[in-house]
Amino acid sequence: MFNIIQKGGAIMYPIILCSIMAFAVILERLYYLHKIKIDVVAFMSKIEGALKYNKVAEAVKICEDTAGPIARIIKAGILKYDRPRQEIREAIEDAGHQEVPKLEKHIKILAVIAHISPLFGLLGTVTGMVKAFQVIQIKAAALNPVSAGDLAGGIWTALLTTAAGLIVAIPAIAAYHYLAARVQDFTLEMEHSATELINILSQRIEGYK
């Protein structure tokens, strides 16, 4: 492996760095999204059951004992349980604006890596071909025949860096789209849960009138 890296030239090192960064981001985001995943239906059922019997403190406690952004935005709404519908909605939206950046954290790094890795590979290709043509020029100036072995070094570098850049970029862009879709799913669940809570609290308030 080290020999291949050496053959690829100096451009291989930033490509390797990109691969390490991409791998770290993918692992961290997968772990985080798995950690905050909850059974939203069961969670909202508990919240509705507590609020139905006016157990606001119990509903807040359920939110505090549940990990993830959904529980936090629901808690923000519950704390405004005695306020008008618009104030409840605004509290939930404010909480949501704080949670979405946490979901999207580091994901854009994958998009950057997916774009620059092939460019590094292309740069390695260009420098490798420049090296090959330099050999041709030197040989031609000395009136010596150019053999395949003389060009192999430059072409080897060109092919290696191109392949390495694509090997890093393809999984990075795939992981980016997968994680972005997971974030979108979480966002939709947050919106659905928020709407459900607003309806629950609105019905509760109307029941007192």
FENBELSUL-V346929 format. One record per run of one state. SS is the DSSP state (alpha for helix, beta for strand, coil for the rest). FROM is the first residue (numbers start at 1). TO is the last residue. If there is no record, write none. Layout:
# FENBELSUL-V346929
ss = [SS:SS]
from = [FROM:FROM]
to = [TO:TO]
This chain:
# FENBELSUL-V346929
ss = [coil:alpha:coil:alpha:coil:alpha:coil:alpha:coil:alpha:coil:alpha:coil:alpha:coil:alpha:coil]
from = [1:2:9:11:36:40:53:56:65:69:79:85:105:107:142:148:209]
to = [1:8:10:35:39:52:55:64:68:78:84:104:106:141:147:208:209]
